Amino acid sequence: MTLVAIEEHWMLPDLAAALGATPQPDESLLLNDHGDTAERLTDLAEGRLAVMDAQGVDVAILSLTPPGTQALAPAAAVRLSRAANDTAAEAVRRHPTRFRFLSSLPLASPEHAADELRRAADLGAVGAMVYGRSGALPLDDPALEDVLATAAALHQPVFLHPQIPPDALRAAAYRGFEPLVELGLATFGWGWHVEAATAALRLILRGTFDRHPDLRVVLGHWGELLLFWLDRADSLARIAGLRRSVSEYVREHFWITASGMLNPALLDHVRTVTTPDRLLFSTDYPFQQPSREEITAFLQHVGDGEREAFTSGNASRLFRL
């Protein structure tokens, strides 16, 4: 059984330095320095391959860890997106049977982002990883329309990854605790996932998929809460003047991955709102590091007729591996 993991993070040291040097560094960067995480993030060679071998992962699709380059000023975002894509492409060249990569895009500079998407695709990128907001600019803003149109035209799936909420929202909803609790509440414990779900819902409400019917979006963490609230979200379709229900857009345009959350109950719920051909495997390395035994035990909960699609078939078709 081939196992393709599609959300396997890495970090470019020059990018980490640039992010840390900004006037207000993204606090989620602290999570990249926990334990040996920083070392694992920068390893695109033997150490990472050894972990993949131990887990039974055949192919890892590499993606920059949050916050990517979108937290930078435009010029730096352009320069470091190019550097990251060149570095990831070189890792794939060195290990062509084990790695693929998602491109990093300088969405802080919309006039350059579509060009970088095209360039990265020429380098071998199988999709792009983006975040729901660049500064104050949401992903659904008309300024980024050309980026989404280009992704659709090139058949480059867009992985919409969580990011930390903006400062004003953090002040209103996530402060008032000890600093590490505040950070966890705003990131992996809650805020990250609300941010990603909201960004996905905004794309739907903006009519993005009516204008770009070939656009494909990937959500991690079993759909970033959105799939658990579709009954209510569907009530937005009529007042937004959408052609279809929110649920229909989700089923037709979104692929959903596990992000290392190997919980059969979450799998069972997601099966009730989307179809087996939309489900993908990932470990969310190095933030999650499930063992081969844990992965094997979880896969027993995937039906015999669906297991090959979940472990590799769906990813192979979506990313044209």
N, C-alpha and C positions, 0 to 999 in steps of 0.2 A: 504494500500500500504506500503510495507516494504521499508525502505530507508537505504542503506548501503553507508557510506562515507569512502573512501579508503585512504585519504591523510590527516590524522589528527595528528598533530605534538605534540611531547612532548620532555622534556629534563631531563636528569639525572643530578642532582646538581653536583655530583663528576666530570662528564664530562665537565660541564660548567666551573668549577674551573680549570680543567686541560687545557682546551682550552685557557682560559684567561691567564694562566701562561706560555704559550709558548713564545719563544723569539719574534716572530712576530705574535701576535694573529690575527686570521681571522677577518677583519673589519665587516663582516656581522653579527658577534655576537652582535653588537650594536643594531641591529633590534630586537633581542630577549629581550632587556631591555626596549623597548618602552612602556610607560604606564604600564598596568597590565599584559603585555604579559609574563614576566618571571614567574609570579605567576600562570598564566593559563597553561604554558608549563609544570610545575612540578606537576600539579594536575591530578592524575589518579584515582580520586574517585568522591566524591559527587558533587563537583563544576562542573566538566566536564560532569557528567551525567545530571545535571540540565540544562546545555546549550544544550545538545543533546535532552533532552525532549522538551525544548522550541522550538528547530528547527524542531522537528519531525524526528530526526535521530535515527534509531533503533540500528544500529551497526556501531561502529567506528573502523577502522583499524589503529592502532597506529604506528607512525614512528618517529624516532628521527629527530629533526629539524636540518637544516644545521648548521655547516658543518659535522655533524656526528662525527665519530671517525677517518675519513680518513685524517684529518689534523694533527694527532698526530704522534709521533715517533712510530716505530713498537711495542715495548714492551707495551707502554701505550695504543696503539690502541687495542691490543689483550686483555689486562686486562679490559679495559672499554667497549669494545664490549660485552664481556662475562657478565659484570655487567649490562649493559643496557638490554641485552636479558633476563637475569634472572629477572630483575625488570619488564619488559613488560609482561613476562610470568606469573608473580605473579599477576599483574593487571588483566590479563585475567582469572586467576584462581578465583579471588575474584568476578569478574563480567562476568561470562562465556556467558551470553546471550547478552552482550552489547559491549564487546571488542574482537578484534583480534589484531595481531601485525605483522609488518614487521621486520625482523631481521636487526641488524647492523653488518657490517662485517669489520674486520681489513684489508682492502685492502693494507694498507701500509706494511703489512707482508703477502705477497701472500702465503707463505707456511703454514700459519695458517688460512687463510680466508675460504678455502673450508671446513676445519674441523669445523669451527664455524658455517658455513652455515648448515652443517649436524646436529650439536648439537642443533642449534636453531630450526631446523625443528622438531627434536625430542621433543623439549619443546612446540611445537605447533605453531611456526611461519608459516604464510601462504604465505610468500614471503620474499624478501629482499629489502631494500632501499640502493642504492649506488649512488655515484657521478662519474662524468666522468673522474676524475683525482685524484690520490693520490700522492701529491708532484708533481714530473715531470712524473709520470707513468700514461699513459692514460689507460682507462678501456679496450681498445682493444689490449693492449700490450700482447705478448705471455706469459709473466710471469703470467697473470691472466686467462689464458686459462682454467685451471683446475677449477677455480671458476665458470666460465660460463658453463662449461661442467657439473659440479655438479648441478647447478641450473636447467639445462635442464633435467638431469636424475631424479632429485627429484620433478620435476614439480613445482618448486618454482619460480613464476614470479619475475622479477627484475624491481623495480621501479627506473628509472634513473632520479634523482632529480637535479635541477640546483645547481650550486655553483659559488662563486665569481671567476672572471678570474684571471689568474696568474699575478704576479707583473709586469713582462715585458710587457704584453699585456695591463694591466691597465695604465702603464706609457705611452704607445704609443697611446692609444685610449680613455681612460676614465678620464684622468687628465686635469687640467687646469680650474677647477671650484671651487666654494666654497665647503668645505669638505662634507657637507651633499648631495649636488648635485652630487659630484663625486661618493659617495657611492650609491646613488639611481640609477645613470646611470649604474654603474657596477653590480648592483644587480637586484632588482625587476623591475626597469624601462626598462632594456634592456639586460645588460651583462649576467645575470643568464641564460636567455632563449637562447641566442646565444650559450653559453657554452653547455647547455644540448642538443640542436639540433645538434651541431657539434659532440658531443660524440656519439649520436645515429647514425649519418651519418657515422662516422668512424667505428662503429661496422658493419654496412652494407658493407662498402667498403672493410673491412678486410676479408669478406667472412664468418663472424661469423655464420650466419644463415644457410649457406650451410653445415658447419661442425656440427652445433647443431640445427637441424630442429625443435626440441621441445622447444627451448628457447623462452620465452615470455617476452617482455619488455613493461613497462608502461611509458608513457610520460604524464606529467601534462600540465596545462595551454594550453589545446586544441592542444597539440602536439609540444609545445616549438618552434614555428615558422616554424618547418620543413614541416608541412602539408600545409603551405601557399607558399612553394617554390619548390614543387615537380616537376613542369614542368622543372625547370632548373636542379634540382638535378638528374633527370632521365638521363641527358646527361653524367653523370659520370659512368653509368653502363657499357657502352661499353669499355671505356678506362681502367676501373678497372677489366675487364674480368669477370664480374658477370654473373651468369646464368639467372637472371631475372632483371627487372627494379627496381630502388629504390622504386618506388611506389608500386610494387608488394610485396617487402619485408615489407614495412610499413603496407600494408593491411593484410598481413598474420601473421606477428610476433609482431605487436605493438598494444597495447590497449591505448586509449586516455581518459584522464579525465579532468573535468572542472576546478578543483582547485579553486572553489569559484567564477570563472569568469562567472557569470550567464547572459551571453549576447547571445540572440537568433541569432544574426548575425554570431557569432563565431560557434555556433552549426550548423547553416545552411551550412557554408563553409565546416566544417569537414565532414558533411554528403556527400558532393560531392566527397570526396577523399577516404573515407573508409566506412565500412559497419556498420549498427546499432548494430551488436553484438560485436563491438569493443569499444563502448562508455560507460564510467563509470562516476558515480557521486562522487564528493568530495567537501568539503567546504574549505580545506586548513586552518583549525582551528589551532591556534587562530589568524592567520594573516588576514584571512577573516572570518567574522562572519555573514553570511546572516541570515536573520530572516526567520521564518516559512512562513510568507506571501511572502517574496521574492522568496523563494524556490518554493512555490506553484505556484506563477505566472510564474516562468520560466518553470516549468514542463508542463504548458499548451501549450508550443511551441514544446514539444516532442509528436510525433504522438501517438494516442491511442494504436496502435499495437506495439509501441516501448517503451512505458513508463515503463512497468514492467521490461524490460531488462535493461534499463538505470538506474533505481533506485536500482535494486537489482539483477536481474537475471544474468546479465553479470558478475558482481563481484562474485556472488555465484559460477558460473561455473569456472571462471578464478582462484579464490583463493580456490576453493573446500571448501566453508564454510559449 
